[in-house]
Amino acid sequence: MSIFESGQSLDGPSVGEQVARFLGSVRGDPVARADLDMSRVLEELRALAPEPIEDLTPEAARRQPTPSDAVKALIEKTGLKGAPDGVVASDVRYPGAEDDLPARIYRTFGDGTPRPIVLYFHGGGWVCADLDAYDATPRAIAARTGAVVVSAHYRLAPEHKFPAAHDDAIEAYRWVIEEAEALGGDPSRIAVMGESAGGNLAINVAIAARDQGLPLPTHQVLITPVAGVDMETPSYQINEHARPLNKAMMGWFIGHALADAGAQEDPRLDLVGRADLAGLPPTTLITAEIDPLRWEGQALAEKLRAAGVAVNAVDFEGVTHEFFGMSEVVRDARLAQEAVARDLVAAFAADERGARVGRAL
C-alpha cells in the first residue's frame, strides 16, 4: 500500500524545502525540478551520506546506500504501514551462461491455472545491485498483474566484463521457457522487463530470441533503459549533476563494464545507433525527466516505431532515474506501474485469446 492508496498524505513543503528548491533552481541543480515527493526521497538518500561511486572501487560502491534504502527510511519516518500485497517470493537458482545464478520468483495466490510470466532484470549499470536492491518493482508487477514474475540476477562487471550479463540474460530466458510450467506459468505468454541496465538486457533478450529462433516475448517493458553510448545528448547535458544517476556515474559504469572502448560500437550497447529493431514485440517504454538517459530512451522509442514496433512511450516529469520502484512514496511511480500493468495484462489477454482460437482450429 502506498501513501496515496492509504489515504495518508505528506505535509506540504516546509520553509526549508521551499528555500532549498529555490536556491537549487538558481544554481541550475536538476534536482530542483523534482516533484516534492521525489525530492523527499532524494533528501533521505542524501541523509544516508553515500559517497560518489565514481570515486570508489566497485566493491565499495556496492556497499553504498541505495535509493531503495532511502525509500525505506522515508516510510519509517512517515509511519506508513503497508497492507499485505498477497505476493509470496521464493529464491531459486538458474543455469547462467557459465554457472548457476540467483533468481527470485514472485507469485500471488490463485486457482492454480497457468499464469503469464514476466522475466525481470534489475539495474545497477552492470556493476552494482542485486535482487534485494530491486525487490520493489517485481513485487509490484506481480501484485498488479497476477503474473509470475521472475527476477534474474546476472554476473557483474568488472569481474565479468561485457557481454557476460547479456549472455546470462539470454540463458535466463531459455530457462524460463523450459521451466514455465514448473513455475506455474504459461510458456506461450512470457514478457521481458528491465530497469536501466536491466532494460538494456530485456530488449537484447528479445533481439536474441528473434535472431536465434526462440519464441518471441509477448511484450517488453523498458524502464529508463540504457540505450546508447553518446554522453553528450541533451539529457546528459541538463542532468549532468543529477541524482541518483549522473554523467560521471555513467562513465564509471561503462568504464568498469567494458573491456575496451571499442565495445561501445556493439549494437547491444548502441541500440539507438546500430541495433536492428525490426520484428520485436510490442513495447512499453518509460522515461524520467531528471535522468541522463531520458533522450536515448525517447530516441529508442522512435526507432522502434520506425521499425514497425508498436510502442507506448510514457515520459514522467518531476522524477528521477530509479523512480519506478518507489510507488509507496512517489505518486508518479504508482502511475507508471499502473500503466505498465495495464499494457502487460492487455498483451497477455490478447495472446491467450489467440491461443484459444488456435486450439479451436
N, C-alpha and C positions, 0 to 999 in steps of 0.2 A: 504494500500500500504506500502511496506517495503522500506528501503533504497535501496535495491538491485533491486526491481521492478521499482523504480522511476528513476533509472539511477544515483542517487546520490551515493557518496562513502565517507567513513570516511577517514581521513588522516592516513598515516602510523604511526607507533609507534613513539612517541616523545622520546627524550633522557631520560626524566624522566621515561617513561614507560619501556624503554629498561633496564634501571638500576634496576627498581623495579622487573622486571621479572627475571633478572639475580640473584639478591640477594635472591629472593624467591626460585629460583632453588637451590641455595647454601644451604639455610636453610631447604630445603625439604618441602616448602609450596606447598600443592597440587594445589592451585590456580595459581601458576606459570606455570602450564601445560595448562592453559586455552588459547583458541584462543583469538586473540586481541579483536574481537567484544564482546566475552563473558566477557573478563576481564574488559572491559569498563563498562559493566552493573554492575559487582561486585564493581568497583570503585565508581560508582554512589550510590550503596547501602551502601557502607562504609561511603560515604559523608553524607548520611542521618542519620548516627550515631545511628543505632539500638543497643539496649543493648542485651547482650547474653540472649536468652529467658530461658536458663536453670537456670538463676539466678532470674527469675521473677515468679510472680503468673500468672496463666492462663489469668486473667483479664488484667494484664499489658502486657502480651505477645501479646494479640490480638490487642493492640494499637500500636505495633511496626511497623516501615516502612517495606514494603514487597518488594520482587523482582519486582512485577508489578509496585510499586511506583518508583523503580529505572529505569525501562524501560521508564516510562512516563517522568522522569527527563532527561534522555538521549535524548529522542525525542525532548523535548523542547530545549535542548542545541544545537542539530544539526539543528533545524529549519525544521524538516521533517513535511510535511503536507500530511496526508494520503488521498487517494481518497475514496469516499463513497464505502462501500463494498456491498451495497444492502441488508444488514441484518437489520431486524426490531426485536427488543426484547421487550417482554412484561412480566410483573411479575404476577404470579398466586400463588395459594397455593394448596397443595395436601394433602390427608389424610395419615399422617405417622402412625407409629405403635401405638402412643399414642395421637397425636394431629396433627392439620394441620401445615404444614411446608412450607417455601418459595420454589418456583421454578421459573425459568426464561425460557421462550420459545423464541428460535431464529429461524426466518424464512427469506427466501429470496422471492422476488416477483416471481410469477409463474402463470401457467394457471389454477390453482385450482384443478388439478388432485392430488390424494393422493400421498404423498411422503414418502420415508423411514424415520424412526425416529432413532435418536441416543440419548440414555439416558446417561447423563454425570454426574460424581461425582467429585467434587473438592478435592484437597489435604488439608494439614494442620495438619497431624498427629492425626486426630480425635479430636483435641483440639482447633485449630485455623482456621481462614479463613472463607470466605463466598462467595456468588455468585459474589460480586464485585471484590474480590481479584483474582478470576479465571474467569474473563469475557473474556479474550482474546482467550482462547482455544475453547470454544463452539462457539464463534462468527466466528472464522477462519474455523472451521469444517463446519458450516452452509454455509459459503460463498464458500468453496471449493467443497462441495458435493451436495449442493442443498437440503440436508435433513433438516427435522425439528429437531432441537437439543433442548433437554430438560435438563437443568442444575438443578439438585435437591439438595437442601441443606438437612442436616440431623442433628439430635441432637448431640451436642458436649460434650465431657468429660472436666473436671471431674464432671460436673453437671449431666451428663448422661453417666455412665460407659459402657464399652463393655458388651453386644453386641448391645447397643441402636442404634448406627449408622448403623450397619448391618441389624437390623430389619427394620429401616426406608428405607434403600436402597431397600429391597425386596418389601416393600409396594409401593415405588415409581415405581417399575417395574410393579406391578399389576395395578397401576393407569394408567400408560402409555398404557398398553394393553387395558384396559377398555375404555379409553378416546382417543384412537388413532385417530379415525375418526373425533371426535370433534376438535382435534388438527390439522387436515388437513393431517393426516398421514395414513400409511398403516399398520394395525396391524400384517400383516404377514412378515413385514420387519422392525424389531427393533433390533438395535445393542446396546451393553453396552460399556461404555468407562469411564476411570478414570485416574487421575494422583496421584501418590504417595499413600497416604492412600485411595484416591478415586479409584486407580487401584485395591487395595485390595477389596474394596466394589464391584467393577464391576465384578471381577471374582467370588466373592461369590454370587452375584445375579445369575450368570449363573449356579453355582453349585446348588443353591436353586431351580432354575427353573427345572433343571434336576431331583432333588430329590422330588420335590413337584408336579410334573406333569404339570407344567406351560409350555407354548410354549417356546422352547429354543431360545435364541437370535440368530439372523442371523450371528453375528460376535461379537468378543470382542476385544477392544483396551486397552492395559495396558501400561501406560506411567510411567516409572521409579517406578514400583509398590512396595509397602511393601509386601514382600512375605515370610519372615522368621523371626525368633526370635534370631538367632545367631548373636551377635555383635562382633564376633572375626573373621569374614570372611576376606579374603584378601582385599576386597574393603573397609571394615571398617578400617582395619589397615592402608592402604595407604592414605585413605581420612578421617582419624580421626579428622583432624582440617580443613576440607574443609568448604567452604561457597557456598550457603546459608544453607546447611544442613551438620551437622557433628555428630559424635558419641554421644557427650554429649547431643545434642538436641534430638536425637532419644531416648536416655534413659529417657529424661524428658517427651517426648510424651508418651512413653509406661507406665511410672510411673503414669501419670495422667489418661490415658485411661483405664487401667485395675484395677479391684477391688482388685486383688491379683496376686502374681507371678505365681500361678498355672494356670491362664488363658492363659499363653503363650503356654500351651500344646494344646490349642484348635486348631483344624485343620483350622479354619477360619483365624487364625493368622499364624500358622506354615504351610503354603501352601506347601513349598518345602519338609517338613519333614513328614507331617501327612495327607495331603488332598488327597482325591480320585479325580483325574482329568480326568478320562475316560468319554467319551461321551460329552465333552464340545465343543462349536462351534469353527470354525477356528479363529485364534488369530493373531493379530499384537502386538508385544511387543517391546517397545523402552527403551533402557538403555543409560546412560551417563557415560563417563569415570570418571569424578570428582564427584563421588556420592557414599556414603557409601552403597547404595542399589544396586549397579551395579552387584555384584556377585550373590545375591539372585535373581535378575531379570533374569540373564542369566541361573541360575540353574532352575528357574521356566520354562523357555522356553524349556530346555532339558527334564524336567519332563513331560511337556505337550506332547512333541513329543513322548516320551516313552509310553505315554498313548494313542497314536494314534491320537492326535490332530494335525491338520495342523497349523504350526506356521511360521510366517515371523518375525524373530527377527533381529532388526537393532540396532547396537551399534554406538553411536556418540562420537568420541574422541574430546577432547578440550572444552567440555561443561560440565555444572554442573547440579545438580538436579534443577528442575523447569525451565529448558531452553526451554521447548517445546512451551510455550505460548509467546515467545519473538521474533516472526518472523519478526517484524518490524525492529529489530536491530541486530539480530543474524542469520547468514546465515544458520547454521545447523538446527535451529528451523524451518525455512521455508522449508528446505529439508525434515525434519521429518514430518511436516504437510502434505506435498505433498505425501509422502509415505503412510501415514495413509489414506488420502483421496482416493488415488488410490485403496487401499485394500477395503475400505468401498464401494466405487462405484462399484467395481467388485463383491463384495459379494451381494450387493443389486440387481444388474443386474441379477446375477445367480438365486437368489430367485424369481425374477419377471418372468424370463423365465420358471422356474419350475412351478410357479403358473398358468401361461398361459397354459402350457401343461396339467396340472391337470384339469383346467376348460374345455379344449377342449375334454378331455377324458370323 
